[in-house]
Amino acid sequence: MENIIGQTAHQLFTNILGMLINQKGPNHIEFSFTLSLCTLW
């Protein structure tokens, strides 16, 4: 059960960050920050 919740939270988390980055335009610092956060999950 926790695994399913974790996967869903991770998908929402990455989707929201992706939308924020797309709105601000390509930013290398934000992109690498997002990648580092994704690897923590």
PDB file of N, H, CA, C and O in Angstrom:
ATOM      1  N   MET A   1       0.829  -1.199   0.000  1.00  0.00           N
ATOM      2  CA  MET A   1       0.000   0.000   0.000  1.00  0.00           C
ATOM      3  C   MET A   1       0.872   1.262   0.000  1.00  0.00           C
ATOM      4  O   MET A   1       0.622   2.199  -0.758  1.00  0.00           O
ATOM      5  N   GLU A   2       1.882   1.272   0.847  1.00  0.00           N
ATOM      6  H   GLU A   2       2.085   0.511   1.462  1.00  0.00           H
ATOM      7  CA  GLU A   2       2.760   2.440   0.901  1.00  0.00           C
ATOM      8  C   GLU A   2       3.503   2.632  -0.418  1.00  0.00           C
ATOM      9  O   GLU A   2       3.783   3.760  -0.824  1.00  0.00           O
ATOM     10  N   ASN A   3       3.819   1.520  -1.084  1.00  0.00           N
ATOM     11  H   ASN A   3       3.591   0.604  -0.754  1.00  0.00           H
ATOM     12  CA  ASN A   3       4.538   1.608  -2.345  1.00  0.00           C
ATOM     13  C   ASN A   3       3.691   2.310  -3.400  1.00  0.00           C
ATOM     14  O   ASN A   3       4.198   3.139  -4.154  1.00  0.00           O
ATOM     15  N   ILE A   4       2.389   1.978  -3.455  1.00  0.00           N
ATOM     16  H   ILE A   4       1.976   1.304  -2.842  1.00  0.00           H
ATOM     17  CA  ILE A   4       1.490   2.598  -4.433  1.00  0.00           C
ATOM     18  C   ILE A   4       1.351   4.091  -4.145  1.00  0.00           C
ATOM     19  O   ILE A   4       1.385   4.915  -5.059  1.00  0.00           O
ATOM     20  N   ILE A   5       1.196   4.428  -2.875  1.00  0.00           N
ATOM     21  H   ILE A   5       1.169   3.759  -2.132  1.00  0.00           H
ATOM     22  CA  ILE A   5       1.072   5.838  -2.497  1.00  0.00           C
ATOM     23  C   ILE A   5       2.356   6.591  -2.829  1.00  0.00           C
ATOM     24  O   ILE A   5       2.318   7.722  -3.313  1.00  0.00           O
ATOM     25  N   GLY A   6       3.470   5.962  -2.570  1.00  0.00           N
ATOM     26  H   GLY A   6       3.501   5.042  -2.177  1.00  0.00           H
ATOM     27  CA  GLY A   6       4.752   6.593  -2.865  1.00  0.00           C
ATOM     28  C   GLY A   6       4.936   6.833  -4.353  1.00  0.00           C
ATOM     29  O   GLY A   6       5.426   7.888  -4.757  1.00  0.00           O
ATOM     30  N   GLN A   7       4.546   5.859  -5.174  1.00  0.00           N
ATOM     31  H   GLN A   7       4.148   5.003  -4.845  1.00  0.00           H
ATOM     32  CA  GLN A   7       4.670   6.017  -6.619  1.00  0.00           C
ATOM     33  C   GLN A   7       3.763   7.129  -7.117  1.00  0.00           C
ATOM     34  O   GLN A   7       4.166   7.924  -7.966  1.00  0.00           O
ATOM     35  N   THR A   8       2.529   7.196  -6.594  1.00  0.00           N
ATOM     36  H   THR A   8       2.201   6.550  -5.904  1.00  0.00           H
ATOM     37  CA  THR A   8       1.591   8.237  -7.014  1.00  0.00           C
ATOM     38  C   THR A   8       2.102   9.610  -6.603  1.00  0.00           C
ATOM     39  O   THR A   8       2.045  10.560  -7.384  1.00  0.00           O
ATOM     40  N   ALA A   9       2.597   9.712  -5.382  1.00  0.00           N
ATOM     41  H   ALA A   9       2.643   8.941  -4.748  1.00  0.00           H
ATOM     42  CA  ALA A   9       3.138  10.987  -4.906  1.00  0.00           C
ATOM     43  C   ALA A   9       4.338  11.400  -5.750  1.00  0.00           C
ATOM     44  O   ALA A   9       4.515  12.580  -6.053  1.00  0.00           O
ATOM     45  N   HIS A  10       5.149  10.439  -6.122  1.00  0.00           N
ATOM     46  H   HIS A  10       5.005   9.480  -5.876  1.00  0.00           H
ATOM     47  CA  HIS A  10       6.325  10.735  -6.940  1.00  0.00           C
ATOM     48  C   HIS A  10       5.915  11.243  -8.313  1.00  0.00           C
ATOM     49  O   HIS A  10       6.520  12.180  -8.834  1.00  0.00           O
ATOM     50  N   GLN A  11       4.881  10.625  -8.912  1.00  0.00           N
ATOM     51  H   GLN A  11       4.390   9.863  -8.490  1.00  0.00           H
ATOM     52  CA  GLN A  11       4.414  11.066 -10.225  1.00  0.00           C
ATOM     53  C   GLN A  11       3.858  12.480 -10.157  1.00  0.00           C
ATOM     54  O   GLN A  11       4.159  13.311 -11.014  1.00  0.00           O
ATOM     55  N   LEU A  12       3.045  12.757  -9.138  1.00  0.00           N
ATOM     56  H   LEU A  12       2.801  12.082  -8.441  1.00  0.00           H
ATOM     57  CA  LEU A  12       2.488  14.102  -8.980  1.00  0.00           C
ATOM     58  C   LEU A  12       3.604  15.114  -8.748  1.00  0.00           C
ATOM     59  O   LEU A  12       3.592  16.213  -9.302  1.00  0.00           O
ATOM     60  N   PHE A  13       4.564  14.724  -7.922  1.00  0.00           N
ATOM     61  H   PHE A  13       4.574  13.831  -7.471  1.00  0.00           H
ATOM     62  CA  PHE A  13       5.687  15.599  -7.589  1.00  0.00           C
ATOM     63  C   PHE A  13       6.477  15.982  -8.838  1.00  0.00           C
ATOM     64  O   PHE A  13       6.780  17.156  -9.053  1.00  0.00           O
ATOM     65  N   THR A  14       6.807  14.983  -9.660  1.00  0.00           N
ATOM     66  H   THR A  14       6.561  14.030  -9.485  1.00  0.00           H
ATOM     67  CA  THR A  14       7.593  15.251 -10.862  1.00  0.00           C
ATOM     68  C   THR A  14       6.774  16.014 -11.899  1.00  0.00           C
ATOM     69  O   THR A  14       7.315  16.845 -12.629  1.00  0.00           O
ATOM     70  N   ASN A  15       5.457  15.732 -11.966  1.00  0.00           N
ATOM     71  H   ASN A  15       5.017  15.057 -11.373  1.00  0.00           H
ATOM     72  CA  ASN A  15       4.605  16.450 -12.917  1.00  0.00           C
ATOM     73  C   ASN A  15       4.523  17.927 -12.564  1.00  0.00           C
ATOM     74  O   ASN A  15       4.615  18.786 -13.440  1.00  0.00           O
ATOM     75  N   ILE A  16       4.349  18.221 -11.277  1.00  0.00           N
ATOM     76  H   ILE A  16       4.274  17.523 -10.565  1.00  0.00           H
ATOM     77  CA  ILE A  16       4.259  19.617 -10.841  1.00  0.00           C
ATOM     78  C   ILE A  16       5.578  20.341 -11.083  1.00  0.00           C
ATOM     79  O   ILE A  16       5.586  21.466 -11.583  1.00  0.00           O
ATOM     80  N   LEU A  17       6.685  19.707 -10.735  1.00  0.00           N
ATOM     81  H   LEU A  17       6.679  18.793 -10.329  1.00  0.00           H
ATOM     82  CA  LEU A  17       7.991  20.328 -10.968  1.00  0.00           C
ATOM     83  C   LEU A  17       8.229  20.525 -12.459  1.00  0.00           C
ATOM     84  O   LEU A  17       8.782  21.541 -12.877  1.00  0.00           O
ATOM     85  N   GLY A  18       7.810  19.551 -13.256  1.00  0.00           N
ATOM     86  H   GLY A  18       7.360  18.725 -12.916  1.00  0.00           H
ATOM     87  CA  GLY A  18       7.971  19.666 -14.704  1.00  0.00           C
ATOM     88  C   GLY A  18       7.194  20.847 -15.256  1.00  0.00           C
ATOM     89  O   GLY A  18       7.693  21.572 -16.117  1.00  0.00           O
ATOM     90  N   MET A  19       5.965  21.047 -14.765  1.00  0.00           N
ATOM     91  H   MET A  19       5.560  20.458 -14.066  1.00  0.00           H
ATOM     92  CA  MET A  19       5.158  22.174 -15.229  1.00  0.00           C
ATOM     93  C   MET A  19       5.796  23.499 -14.821  1.00  0.00           C
ATOM     94  O   MET A  19       5.822  24.450 -15.602  1.00  0.00           O
ATOM     95  N   LEU A  20       6.307  23.554 -13.604  1.00  0.00           N
ATOM     96  H   LEU A  20       6.286  22.782 -12.969  1.00  0.00           H
ATOM     97  CA  LEU A  20       6.943  24.788 -13.134  1.00  0.00           C
ATOM     98  C   LEU A  20       8.169  25.122 -13.974  1.00  0.00           C
ATOM     99  O   LEU A  20       8.387  26.279 -14.334  1.00  0.00           O
ATOM    100  N   ILE A  21       8.963  24.108 -14.281  1.00  0.00           N
ATOM    101  H   ILE A  21       8.786  23.169 -13.988  1.00  0.00           H
ATOM    102  CA  ILE A  21      10.173  24.330 -15.074  1.00  0.00           C
ATOM    103  C   ILE A  21       9.808  24.751 -16.495  1.00  0.00           C
ATOM    104  O   ILE A  21      10.465  25.615 -17.076  1.00  0.00           O
ATOM    105  N   ASN A  22       8.757  24.139 -17.057  1.00  0.00           N
ATOM    106  H   ASN A  22       8.224  23.437 -16.585  1.00  0.00           H
ATOM    107  CA  ASN A  22       8.340  24.493 -18.410  1.00  0.00           C
ATOM    108  C   ASN A  22       7.831  25.925 -18.472  1.00  0.00           C
ATOM    109  O   ASN A  22       8.041  26.616 -19.468  1.00  0.00           O
ATOM    110  N   GLN A  23       7.162  26.376 -17.411  1.00  0.00           N
ATOM    111  H   GLN A  23       6.991  25.814 -16.601  1.00  0.00           H
ATOM    112  CA  GLN A  23       6.654  27.744 -17.387  1.00  0.00           C
ATOM    113  C   GLN A  23       7.798  28.751 -17.299  1.00  0.00           C
ATOM    114  O   GLN A  23       7.752  29.807 -17.930  1.00  0.00           O
ATOM    115  N   LYS A  24       8.809  28.426 -16.525  1.00  0.00           N
ATOM    116  H   LYS A  24       8.846  27.568 -16.013  1.00  0.00           H
ATOM    117  CA  LYS A  24       9.933  29.341 -16.340  1.00  0.00           C
ATOM    118  C   LYS A  24      10.927  29.261 -17.494  1.00  0.00           C
ATOM    119  O   LYS A  24      11.791  30.126 -17.641  1.00  0.00           O
ATOM    120  N   GLY A  25      10.802  28.230 -18.300  1.00  0.00           N
ATOM    121  H   GLY A  25      10.101  27.527 -18.181  1.00  0.00           H
ATOM    122  CA  GLY A  25      11.761  28.035 -19.370  1.00  0.00           C
ATOM    123  C   GLY A  25      12.910  27.166 -18.890  1.00  0.00           C
ATOM    124  O   GLY A  25      13.037  26.913 -17.692  1.00  0.00           O
ATOM    125  N   PRO A  26      13.743  26.708 -19.806  1.00  0.00           N
ATOM    126  CA  PRO A  26      14.851  25.821 -19.439  1.00  0.00           C
ATOM    127  C   PRO A  26      15.836  26.510 -18.500  1.00  0.00           C
ATOM    128  O   PRO A  26      16.355  27.587 -18.792  1.00  0.00           O
ATOM    129  N   ASN A  27      16.070  25.871 -17.393  1.00  0.00           N
ATOM    130  H   ASN A  27      15.648  24.996 -17.157  1.00  0.00           H
ATOM    131  CA  ASN A  27      17.019  26.409 -16.420  1.00  0.00           C
ATOM    132  C   ASN A  27      17.861  25.238 -15.928  1.00  0.00           C
ATOM    133  O   ASN A  27      17.340  24.305 -15.317  1.00  0.00           O
ATOM    134  N   HIS A  28      19.145  25.291 -16.193  1.00  0.00           N
ATOM    135  H   HIS A  28      19.568  26.049 -16.690  1.00  0.00           H
ATOM    136  CA  HIS A  28      20.016  24.150 -15.887  1.00  0.00           C
ATOM    137  C   HIS A  28      20.027  23.852 -14.391  1.00  0.00           C
ATOM    138  O   HIS A  28      20.044  22.688 -13.993  1.00  0.00           O
ATOM    139  N   ILE A  29      20.017  24.900 -13.557  1.00  0.00           N
ATOM    140  H   ILE A  29      20.003  25.846 -13.881  1.00  0.00           H
ATOM    141  CA  ILE A  29      20.071  24.686 -12.109  1.00  0.00           C
ATOM    142  C   ILE A  29      18.794  24.007 -11.628  1.00  0.00           C
ATOM    143  O   ILE A  29      18.856  23.058 -10.846  1.00  0.00           O
ATOM    144  N   GLU A  30      17.642  24.481 -12.086  1.00  0.00           N
ATOM    145  H   GLU A  30      17.592  25.252 -12.721  1.00  0.00           H
ATOM    146  CA  GLU A  30      16.385  23.869 -11.662  1.00  0.00           C
ATOM    147  C   GLU A  30      16.287  22.445 -12.185  1.00  0.00           C
ATOM    148  O   GLU A  30      15.786  21.559 -11.493  1.00  0.00           O
ATOM    149  N   PHE A  31      16.764  22.223 -13.399  1.00  0.00           N
ATOM    150  H   PHE A  31      17.172  22.942 -13.962  1.00  0.00           H
ATOM    151  CA  PHE A  31      16.680  20.891 -13.994  1.00  0.00           C
ATOM    152  C   PHE A  31      17.512  19.891 -13.199  1.00  0.00           C
ATOM    153  O   PHE A  31      17.043  18.795 -12.895  1.00  0.00           O
ATOM    154  N   SER A  32      18.732  20.261 -12.866  1.00  0.00           N
ATOM    155  H   SER A  32      19.113  21.152 -13.114  1.00  0.00           H
ATOM    156  CA  SER A  32      19.590  19.350 -12.098  1.00  0.00           C
ATOM    157  C   SER A  32      19.059  19.180 -10.681  1.00  0.00           C
ATOM    158  O   SER A  32      19.208  18.113 -10.085  1.00  0.00           O
ATOM    159  N   PHE A  33      18.430  20.241 -10.132  1.00  0.00           N
ATOM    160  H   PHE A  33      18.309  21.108 -10.616  1.00  0.00           H
ATOM    161  CA  PHE A  33      17.828  20.132  -8.806  1.00  0.00           C
ATOM    162  C   PHE A  33      16.675  19.137  -8.838  1.00  0.00           C
ATOM    163  O   PHE A  33      16.514  18.331  -7.922  1.00  0.00           O
ATOM    164  N   THR A  34      15.871  19.199  -9.906  1.00  0.00           N
ATOM    165  H   THR A  34      16.002  19.854 -10.650  1.00  0.00           H
ATOM    166  CA  THR A  34      14.750  18.264 -10.052  1.00  0.00           C
ATOM    167  C   THR A  34      15.262  16.833 -10.185  1.00  0.00           C
ATOM    168  O   THR A  34      14.710  15.912  -9.583  1.00  0.00           O
ATOM    169  N   LEU A  35      16.317  16.650 -10.971  1.00  0.00           N
ATOM    170  H   LEU A  35      16.766  17.398 -11.460  1.00  0.00           H
ATOM    171  CA  LEU A  35      16.881  15.311 -11.141  1.00  0.00           C
ATOM    172  C   LEU A  35      17.391  14.765  -9.817  1.00  0.00           C
ATOM    173  O   LEU A  35      17.203  13.588  -9.511  1.00  0.00           O
ATOM    174  N   SER A  36      18.034  15.618  -9.035  1.00  0.00           N
ATOM    175  H   SER A  36      18.186  16.574  -9.284  1.00  0.00           H
ATOM    176  CA  SER A  36      18.565  15.154  -7.751  1.00  0.00           C
ATOM    177  C   SER A  36      17.429  14.792  -6.806  1.00  0.00           C
ATOM    178  O   SER A  36      17.556  13.849  -6.025  1.00  0.00           O
ATOM    179  N   LEU A  37      16.312  15.532  -6.863  1.00  0.00           N
ATOM    180  H   LEU A  37      16.209  16.298  -7.498  1.00  0.00           H
ATOM    181  CA  LEU A  37      15.166  15.204  -6.017  1.00  0.00           C
ATOM    182  C   LEU A  37      14.540  13.888  -6.458  1.00  0.00           C
ATOM    183  O   LEU A  37      14.145  13.069  -5.628  1.00  0.00           O
ATOM    184  N   CYS A  38      14.452  13.689  -7.773  1.00  0.00           N
ATOM    185  H   CYS A  38      14.772  14.354  -8.448  1.00  0.00           H
ATOM    186  CA  CYS A  38      13.832  12.463  -8.283  1.00  0.00           C
ATOM    187  C   CYS A  38      14.638  11.231  -7.887  1.00  0.00           C
ATOM    188  O   CYS A  38      14.071  10.164  -7.653  1.00  0.00           O
ATOM    189  N   THR A  39      15.946  11.375  -7.813  1.00  0.00           N
ATOM    190  H   THR A  39      16.407  12.242  -8.004  1.00  0.00           H
ATOM    191  CA  THR A  39      16.769  10.217  -7.466  1.00  0.00           C
ATOM    192  C   THR A  39      16.628   9.858  -5.993  1.00  0.00           C
ATOM    193  O   THR A  39      16.968   8.745  -5.591  1.00  0.00           O
ATOM    194  N   LEU A  40      16.126  10.797  -5.179  1.00  0.00           N
ATOM    195  H   LEU A  40      15.850  11.701  -5.505  1.00  0.00           H
ATOM    196  CA  LEU A  40      15.955  10.511  -3.752  1.00  0.00           C
ATOM    197  C   LEU A  40      14.756   9.605  -3.504  1.00  0.00           C
ATOM    198  O   LEU A  40      14.707   8.917  -2.485  1.00  0.00           O
ATOM    199  N   TRP A  41      13.793   9.593  -4.415  1.00  0.00           N
ATOM    200  H   TRP A  41      13.833  10.152  -5.243  1.00  0.00           H
ATOM    201  CA  TRP A  41      12.577   8.798  -4.210  1.00  0.00           C
ATOM    202  C   TRP A  41      12.884   7.318  -4.353  1.00  0.00           C
ATOM    203  O   TRP A  41      11.988   6.486  -4.215  1.00  0.00           O
TER     204      TRP A  41
END
